[in-house]
Amino acid sequence: MSVKIVLEDAIKTCTSDQDKIISPEETVARFKEKAEHLDLDIFKETSRIDNGRLDIPVFFSICGKDAAALTGTVKQMGKGATPQQSEASAVMELAERFSFFAFKAEESHFFTDTYRNVKDRALPFHLIAKSVHDNETSPEAAEAIFSDIPFQWTPAFNLTTGNEVLIPFDWFFAINEFNGPSAGNCKEEAICQGISEIVERHVCSLVSHEKRVTPTIDPDTTTDPAVKEMLSKYRKNGIELVFSDLSLDTGIPTVGVFAWDPSTFPGSSELVWTAGTAPDPEKAISRAMTEVAQLSGDFNTCANYVASGLPKYTDLNEAEFITRPQTPVPISSLPDLSDANIKVEIERYVEALKSIDMEILLIETTHPELGIPAFYTIIPGAHFRERSLGTSVPMFAAKLVTEKFEPATALSRIAEMEKTVGERYYFHFYRGQLLLNQEAFDEAIEAFEKALTASPHEQEVPSICSWMGVCLKETGRYREALKILQTGIDIDPEREDIYNLMGFCHYILADHEKAIDAFREVLRLNPNSAIDYANIASNYRELGETEKAITYYKMALEMDATIDFARDNLEKLAVAV
């Protein structure tokens, strides 16, 4: 079956906030009607969640039980300058995520084979190597390693060349993960959104990793009424905003916004750094400003957001390369690819990325029953901040072999890769994971120790420490575990998994105050972690602080009623009181 995508005229009729072919009210109505007639339970409700301080609306869309089970999430956030657009954004987030995971779960979309056997119909290998920025492995060695690994292949359309090609879906999912799914009122809306997201993540990764100083934008040069109105709302509430041109060499406008509230930071607000990409620089700045509202929790609610495209700083000094004074440039200095026809904007996207040797691959993920146009966009060579630095074909091959094969087979394949390209820290790392899964803890610890001494990039050290900490915990060496876990936290203080392990070790050692501190760090990073409220409660119980223990057990159960030990302990404490 052909997967060729033919772009059609998509004329915008609603441009007051985001550029769409129909109004946000109609978008919401269409989604609800389609969801209601679906055999699956995918949608429960929408609700506005901002407290109104900024008067920039943020909505949740709540998943039905089938969508929640499929996607692994209960809710999605939507943003917009108006309540109608924010609600529309929230339901389309649900549509794109549900459609993507439904596509991924359908076995008939894929067949398993090796690159060696499908090479004549598959994506050229140089684009596969480019997807992980492999500059350290010879092309011959990289292709030899890649060619004998079985992958899930699915057809995609190369929008740049006009060709249909097979792509290794699980390879790109390991790299891109949830970056790239999109949905829209028409296929052109969805495709434009998907490309915009990948470009945004790409430039954000380069700017944040390299701490690039980029031009500061004068927001008062904007002419868009929605942007002007939002700007006045931020200023009215004393929010400091720094706008940056993050477009780099893409020829596609991306605007970064760094925002903070001097009156509430750090007590009840965070530093927020985010970005927006769109064909029109005015719409790019609008997207970024609504994203600030989405992440900030109105700058007065103690909300904690999870960083994605850009890192989350905790100290203004870390952001000096963003906030340092510059002569600002007008918004008109950014590239402008806008047109009344979204089809034309996509064509301009294609040409802009082609000029920097980037090709756009599209997989249609539209759910056959839901019927809302959805796609998964892949641009080999795009950077992602969340991805490891110093990546290579052997590294991702070792990762996938670890996930795909039984331990003995995976260990053998990793040994063969090591013979081909020599010692690399990640071979020891994945070998350690496999040995841990076999409960060969001492051998796993030895493998992780070798990984630490084989020149890993600093960014990878916390992960090695985390896995090594698991091994030491499993063998009862809690103080050794805490020592190596602290090494990881010293490098990356945003590791929820490490704090959780530290909390467990402190609990076992009866260092309950330290355990509480560790679990509080988990909650700082993930306020919705019900189990960690229960963990704090258990430590208060051990300290004899019954009222605090009861409070935290109740908080845990309000968030997740299935935590049995929390319920049991709460009942015992209630009787004791």
Secondary structure, 3 states (H helix, E strand, C coil): CCCCCCCCCCECCECCCCCECCCHHHHHHHHHHHHHCCCCCCEEEEEECCCCCCCCCEEEEEECHHHHHHHCCCEEEEECCCHHHHHHHHHHHHHHHHHHHHHHHCHHHCEEEEHHHHHHHECCHHHHHHCCCCCCCCHHHHHHHHHCCEEEEEEEEECCCCEEEEEEHHHHHHHHCCCCEEECCCHHHHHHHHHHHHHHHHHHHHHHHHCCCCCEEEHHHCCCHHHHHHHHHHHHCCCEEEEEECCCCCCCCEEEEEEECCCCCCCCCCCEEEEEECCCHHHHHHHHHHHHHHHHHHHCCCCCCCCCCCCCCCCHHHHHHHHCCCCCEEHHHCCCCCCCEHHHHHHHHHHHHHCCCCCCEEEECCCCCCCCCEEEEECCCCCCCCCCCCCCHHHHHHHHHHHHCCHHHHHHHHHHHHHHHCCCHHHHHHHHHHHHHCCCHHHHHHHHHHHHHCCCCHHHHHHHHHHHHHHHHHCCCHHHHHHHHHHHHHHCCCCHHHHHHHHHHHHHCCCHHHHHHHHHHHHHHCCCCHHHHHHHHHHHHHCCCHHHHHHHHHHHHHHCCCCHHHHHHHHHHHHHC
